[in-house]
Amino acid sequence: MKKLFTTLFCLTTLQGFAQFGVSYHQSNMPFVGFNYEIADRFMPELRFGMDTHAHDMSVEAVATYQFLDKEEVEVYAGLGGRANRHAGLVAPIGIHVFPFPSRNFGFHIEVAPIFTEHDDAIVRGSWGIRYRFKKR
């Protein structure tokens, strides 16, 4: 729990250097994410599982890097950890598409292998929407 609070504290202190965003991922394991985009490339994100009881909610912390940053498309990959349900290592790879000129609202597709503590591997595919509170 201390690590989670430390991470949240560090993310909130970066507010002057970063842009806040929210996302929703639809899949068989849906989740909502809160992120900061730092220097238009690095994006740490805290994700919370949806469609579950509060005591069974999964928490995921990932850090992604956008290695392709075009005007309308961003491609990213990252690494993170997952707690509670299907706890383990997460390696998301995805695409953001911003069809509108402001680049605040967009869509994304992501594939994330989850390597659990029990030597099981799950591949989660998701799609969804993303909103950045960013002025371009």
JOQUI-V146805 format. One record per residue. N is the residue number from 0. RES is the residue in one letter. SS is DSSP state (H for helix, E for strand, - for the rest). BURIAL is + if it has 16 or more other C-alpha atoms within 10 Angstrom, else -. Layout:
N|RES|SS|BURIAL  N|RES|SS|BURIAL
This chain:
0|M|-|-  1|K|H|-  2|K|H|-  3|L|H|-  4|F|H|-  5|T|H|-  6|T|H|-  7|L|H|-  8|F|H|-  9|C|H|-  10|L|H|+  11|T|H|-  12|T|H|-  13|L|H|-  14|Q|H|-  15|G|H|-  16|F|H|-  17|A|E|+  18|Q|E|+  19|F|E|+  20|G|E|+  21|V|E|+  22|S|E|+  23|Y|E|+  24|H|E|+  25|Q|E|+  26|S|-|-  27|N|-|-  28|M|-|-  29|P|-|+  30|F|E|+  31|V|E|+  32|G|E|+  33|F|E|+  34|N|E|+  35|Y|E|+  36|E|E|+  37|I|E|+  38|A|-|-  39|D|-|-  40|R|-|-  41|F|E|+  42|M|E|+  43|P|E|+  44|E|E|+  45|L|E|+  46|R|E|+  47|F|E|+  48|G|E|+  49|M|-|+  50|D|-|-  51|T|-|-  52|H|-|-  53|A|H|-  54|H|H|-  55|D|H|-  56|M|-|+  57|S|-|+  58|V|E|+  59|E|E|+  60|A|E|+  61|V|E|+  62|A|E|+  63|T|E|+  64|Y|E|+  65|Q|E|+  66|F|E|-  67|L|E|-  68|D|E|-  69|K|-|-  70|E|-|-  71|E|-|-  72|V|E|+  73|E|E|+  74|V|E|+  75|Y|E|+  76|A|E|+  77|G|E|+  78|L|E|+  79|G|E|+  80|G|E|+  81|R|E|+  82|A|E|-  83|N|-|-  84|R|-|-  85|H|-|+  86|A|-|+  87|G|E|+  88|L|E|+  89|V|E|+  90|A|E|+  91|P|E|+  92|I|E|+  93|G|E|+  94|I|E|+  95|H|E|+  96|V|E|+  97|F|-|+  98|P|-|-  99|F|-|-  100|P|-|-  101|S|-|-  102|R|-|+  103|N|-|+  104|F|E|+  105|G|E|+  106|F|E|+  107|H|E|+  108|I|E|+  109|E|E|+  110|V|E|+  111|A|E|+  112|P|E|+  113|I|E|+  114|F|E|+  115|T|E|+  116|E|-|-  117|H|-|-  118|D|-|-  119|D|-|-  120|A|E|-  121|I|E|-  122|V|E|-  123|R|E|+  124|G|E|+  125|S|E|+  126|W|E|+  127|G|E|+  128|I|E|+  129|R|E|+  130|Y|E|+  131|R|E|+  132|F|-|-  133|K|-|-  134|K|-|-  135|R|-|-
